[in-house]
Amino acid sequence: MRKYKAIVIVTIVMTLIPFMQSCLNDYDDDLYNIQGGMPFNAALATVVNPSEVPGEAVIESDNDGIAYVVNPDKLTRLETNNLGQRIFYTYINAANPTGDANNKGPFISIDYLQKVLTKSMDILKENGDDIYGHDGINLITPIMGKTHLTLMFQILGFSSDIKHRISLVATEGTVPDANGYMAVELRHNAEGDRQEYLSHGYVSFPLSDIPGYKEGKLQGFKIKTNTINNGEETVTVSYNKSKSINIPFIQEDMSNTKIK
C-alpha cells in the first residue's frame, strides 16, 4: 500500500463524483480510494509553464511551491494545461523522467485532477451594465493565498446546458480600506436557469490585478453575498500565511450545473 504524507487535509463529505464545470466521467481511473479518509498529498496550484513534455510542465502549489509534472497528458486531457490555470490535485512523488541527476525537481505524478474556474475580478462601472446577477450563492470556504483568492461556494441550478456566471465584483474606484481590506461582492447569475438542485463549486481569482496588491497594501477581503436562504451576509477573509489549510472538497450527485 502506498504511504502518503498529509500536506493538505481534504474533507470528503460524500462519495467523489464529477461536478460543476469538470467533465470527469471518462476518468474514473483518476480517483483512487480517497473517500475512505486516508491522508494523501493534495493541493491547490497554478500552471506556470504549460508543456506536453514529461518533466517540463510546471505548476506552483499554494503550499509547497514549484513542481515538475511527469504526466502532463493529464493536464491536457482536462483542459488545464494553460498558463495561469488553477487546479486542485492529488499526487505522488516521481523520478526525473529524463534520468538527469542535475535536474533536482521536485517531480510529481498527478493522480486526481480538478479544474478550478479561474478568472479576474470584475469592475462594475457607474451606469454600466450589471451582468453579474443577484441569484443566491453561499460562500462556504474562502482561502486567500499569496497569489490567488480561491472560493468554495454553493448555488442552485437545473440545466446542464446553461452556464451560470460566477463573479467577484467591485464598484469602480474601490480600493482597500485603512486596514487593507477590499470590499467586494461574490455574485451569481443563473442566466435564467431554474433554481432547484444544489451544487458546489470552486472559483479562483488572481490577486495581481486587484488594487493594493502590488503595493503590498491588500490584506484581505470583505465579501458580500446574497445567500440562498439568509439574504445578505458579509464574510471577512485574510491572507493565510499557514502552509496547512483545510480545503473542504465536496462533490455531490445533485446537479450538472456548469459555471463560467
C-alpha positions as CSV (number, residue, x, y, z in Angstrom):
1,M,0.0,0.0,0.0
2,R,1.2,3.5,-0.8
3,K,2.4,5.6,2.1
4,Y,1.1,9.2,1.9
5,K,2.1,12.3,3.7
6,A,-0.8,14.7,4.5
7,I,0.1,18.2,3.2
8,V,-3.4,19.5,2.9
9,I,-6.3,17.9,4.7
10,V,-9.3,17.4,2.4
11,T,-12.7,16.7,3.9
12,I,-14.7,14.2,1.8
13,V,-18.3,14.7,2.7
14,M,-19.8,12.4,0.1
15,T,-18.5,9.9,-2.5
16,L,-16.5,11.7,-5.1
17,I,-18.1,12.1,-8.5
18,P,-17.9,14.8,-11.2
19,F,-19.5,18.2,-10.6
20,M,-19.8,21.7,-12.0
21,Q,-17.7,22.6,-14.9
22,S,-15.4,19.5,-14.8
23,C,-16.1,16.6,-17.3
24,L,-14.6,13.7,-15.4
25,N,-16.9,10.9,-16.3
26,D,-14.3,9.4,-18.6
27,Y,-11.6,9.5,-15.9
28,D,-12.9,7.3,-13.1
29,D,-9.5,5.7,-13.0
30,D,-8.1,9.0,-11.8
31,L,-9.9,8.5,-8.5
32,Y,-8.1,6.2,-6.1
33,N,-9.6,5.4,-2.7
34,I,-9.6,8.8,-1.1
35,Q,-13.2,8.6,0.1
36,G,-12.0,6.2,2.8
37,G,-10.5,9.1,4.6
38,M,-6.8,8.3,4.3
39,P,-4.4,11.3,4.2
40,F,-2.7,12.0,0.9
41,N,-0.8,14.7,-1.0
42,A,-3.2,17.3,-2.2
43,A,-3.0,21.0,-3.0
44,L,-4.3,23.9,-4.9
45,A,-1.9,25.1,-7.6
46,T,-1.4,27.4,-10.7
47,V,0.0,26.2,-14.0
48,V,3.1,28.4,-14.6
49,N,4.7,26.6,-17.5
50,P,2.4,24.7,-19.8
51,S,4.1,21.8,-21.7
52,E,3.2,18.4,-23.0
53,V,6.8,17.1,-22.4
54,P,7.1,14.9,-19.3
55,G,9.0,16.8,-16.6
56,E,8.8,20.2,-18.3
57,A,5.2,21.1,-17.4
58,V,5.5,23.3,-14.2
59,I,2.9,24.0,-11.6
60,E,3.2,26.2,-8.5
61,S,1.5,24.9,-5.4
62,D,0.0,27.3,-2.9
63,N,1.6,25.2,-0.2
64,D,5.0,24.0,-1.4
65,G,6.0,26.0,-4.4
66,I,7.2,24.7,-7.8
67,A,6.8,21.1,-9.0
68,Y,7.6,19.5,-12.4
69,V,4.8,17.2,-13.7
70,V,5.9,13.9,-15.3
71,N,2.4,13.1,-16.7
72,P,1.3,16.4,-18.3
73,D,-1.1,14.5,-20.6
74,K,-3.5,14.6,-17.6
75,L,-3.3,18.4,-17.6
76,T,-4.0,18.4,-21.3
77,R,-6.9,15.9,-21.1
78,L,-8.8,18.0,-18.6
79,E,-8.0,21.3,-20.4
80,T,-5.9,22.7,-17.6
81,N,-2.5,22.8,-19.4
82,N,-2.8,26.6,-19.8
83,L,-0.8,29.4,-18.3
84,G,-2.4,30.8,-15.1
85,Q,-5.0,27.9,-14.8
86,R,-5.8,27.0,-11.3
87,I,-6.2,23.3,-10.3
88,F,-6.9,21.1,-7.3
89,Y,-4.9,17.9,-7.5
90,T,-3.6,14.9,-5.6
91,Y,-0.2,13.5,-6.4
92,I,2.7,11.2,-5.6
93,N,6.4,12.0,-5.8
94,A,8.1,10.8,-9.0
95,A,11.5,10.3,-10.6
96,N,13.0,12.6,-13.2
97,P,11.7,11.2,-16.5
98,T,14.9,12.0,-18.3
99,G,17.2,10.5,-15.6
100,D,19.2,13.7,-15.4
101,A,20.6,13.8,-11.9
102,N,21.5,17.5,-12.2
103,N,17.8,18.5,-12.5
104,K,16.6,18.1,-9.0
105,G,12.9,18.8,-9.5
106,P,10.9,18.0,-7.4
107,F,9.0,15.8,-9.8
108,I,5.4,14.7,-9.2
109,S,2.8,12.4,-10.9
110,I,-0.7,13.8,-10.7
111,D,-3.4,11.3,-9.7
112,Y,-6.7,13.1,-9.3
113,L,-7.1,16.5,-11.1
114,Q,-9.9,19.0,-10.7
115,K,-10.1,22.1,-12.9
116,V,-10.9,25.3,-11.0
117,L,-12.7,28.1,-12.7
118,T,-10.0,30.9,-13.0
119,K,-11.0,34.4,-13.8
120,S,-10.2,38.1,-13.0
121,M,-12.2,40.3,-10.6
122,D,-14.8,42.4,-12.5
123,I,-15.3,46.2,-12.0
124,L,-18.9,47.5,-12.0
125,K,-18.7,50.9,-13.5
126,E,-21.2,53.7,-12.7
127,N,-24.1,53.5,-15.1
128,G,-22.6,50.4,-16.6
129,D,-24.4,47.1,-17.5
130,D,-24.7,44.8,-14.5
131,I,-24.5,41.4,-16.0
132,Y,-23.4,39.7,-12.7
133,G,-26.8,38.9,-11.3
134,H,-28.2,38.6,-7.8
135,D,-29.2,35.0,-7.7
136,G,-28.5,33.2,-4.4
137,I,-25.0,31.9,-3.6
138,N,-23.4,30.6,-0.4
139,L,-19.8,31.2,0.3
140,I,-18.5,28.1,2.0
141,T,-14.8,28.5,2.3
142,P,-12.6,31.4,1.3
143,I,-8.8,31.0,1.0
144,M,-6.5,33.9,0.3
145,G,-3.1,32.7,-0.6
146,K,0.0,34.7,-1.9
147,T,-1.3,34.9,-5.4
148,H,-5.0,34.0,-5.6
149,L,-8.3,34.2,-3.7
150,T,-10.0,30.8,-4.0
151,L,-13.6,30.4,-3.0
152,M,-15.8,27.4,-2.5
153,F,-19.5,28.1,-3.0
154,Q,-22.9,26.6,-3.3
155,I,-25.5,27.6,-5.9
156,L,-28.8,26.2,-7.2
157,G,-29.3,25.1,-10.8
158,F,-31.1,22.6,-13.1
159,S,-30.0,22.5,-16.7
160,S,-26.6,21.1,-17.9
161,D,-26.9,23.3,-21.0
162,I,-26.8,26.7,-19.1
163,K,-23.6,28.0,-17.7
164,H,-24.1,30.1,-14.6
165,R,-21.9,33.2,-14.2
166,I,-19.8,33.4,-11.0
167,S,-18.1,36.7,-10.4
168,L,-16.1,38.7,-7.9
169,V,-17.3,42.3,-8.3
170,A,-16.0,45.6,-7.0
171,T,-17.5,49.0,-7.8
172,E,-15.4,51.4,-9.8
173,G,-12.8,53.2,-7.7
174,T,-12.9,50.8,-4.8
175,V,-9.6,50.4,-3.0
176,P,-8.6,48.6,0.2
177,D,-9.6,50.4,3.4
178,A,-7.3,51.7,6.1
179,N,-6.7,48.2,7.3
180,G,-6.1,46.8,3.9
181,Y,-9.4,45.1,3.3
182,M,-11.2,45.3,-0.1
183,A,-15.0,45.5,-0.2
184,V,-16.3,43.1,-3.0
185,E,-19.3,41.0,-3.8
186,L,-19.5,37.4,-4.8
187,R,-22.2,37.4,-7.4
188,H,-24.2,34.7,-9.2
189,N,-26.1,35.0,-12.4
190,A,-28.1,31.8,-13.1
191,E,-28.7,33.1,-16.7
192,G,-32.4,32.1,-16.4
193,D,-31.8,28.6,-15.2
194,R,-34.2,27.0,-12.7
195,Q,-33.1,27.3,-9.1
196,E,-33.7,23.7,-8.0
197,Y,-30.7,21.4,-7.3
198,L,-27.8,22.3,-5.0
199,S,-24.3,22.3,-6.4
200,H,-20.8,23.0,-5.0
201,G,-18.1,24.7,-7.0
202,Y,-14.7,26.5,-6.8
203,V,-13.5,29.7,-8.4
204,S,-10.1,31.3,-8.1
205,F,-9.2,35.0,-8.7
206,P,-5.6,36.2,-9.3
207,L,-4.7,38.9,-6.9
208,S,-2.3,40.7,-9.3
209,D,-4.9,42.9,-10.8
210,I,-6.6,43.9,-7.6
211,P,-5.9,47.4,-6.2
212,G,-3.4,47.5,-3.5
213,Y,-1.9,44.1,-4.1
214,K,1.3,45.2,-5.9
215,E,1.9,47.9,-3.4
216,G,1.6,45.4,-0.5
217,K,-1.5,47.1,0.9
218,L,-4.0,44.4,0.3
219,Q,-4.5,42.3,3.4
220,G,-7.8,40.7,2.7
221,F,-11.4,41.0,1.5
222,K,-14.8,41.8,2.9
223,I,-17.0,39.6,0.6
224,K,-20.8,40.4,0.5
225,T,-23.1,37.6,-0.8
226,N,-26.8,37.2,-1.4
227,T,-27.1,33.8,0.3
228,I,-29.6,31.2,-0.8
229,N,-31.6,31.2,2.5
230,N,-30.5,34.0,4.7
231,G,-30.2,37.1,2.4
232,E,-27.2,39.3,2.5
233,E,-24.1,38.3,4.5
234,T,-20.5,39.6,4.6
235,V,-17.6,37.3,5.2
236,T,-14.1,38.7,6.0
237,V,-11.1,36.7,4.7
238,S,-7.4,37.5,5.4
239,Y,-4.2,36.4,3.8
240,N,-3.4,32.9,5.2
241,K,0.3,32.5,5.9
242,S,0.0,28.9,7.0
243,K,1.1,26.1,4.7
244,S,-1.5,23.8,6.1
245,I,-5.0,24.8,5.0
246,N,-8.2,22.8,5.4
247,I,-9.9,22.5,2.0
248,P,-13.4,21.2,2.0
249,F,-13.6,19.0,-1.1
250,I,-17.1,18.0,-1.8
251,Q,-18.7,16.5,-4.9
252,E,-22.3,15.5,-4.9
253,D,-24.6,13.8,-7.5
254,M,-27.2,16.6,-7.2
255,S,-26.8,18.7,-10.4
256,N,-25.0,19.0,-13.7
257,T,-24.8,22.8,-13.3
258,K,-21.9,24.3,-15.2
259,I,-20.2,27.7,-14.4
260,K,-18.3,30.4,-16.3
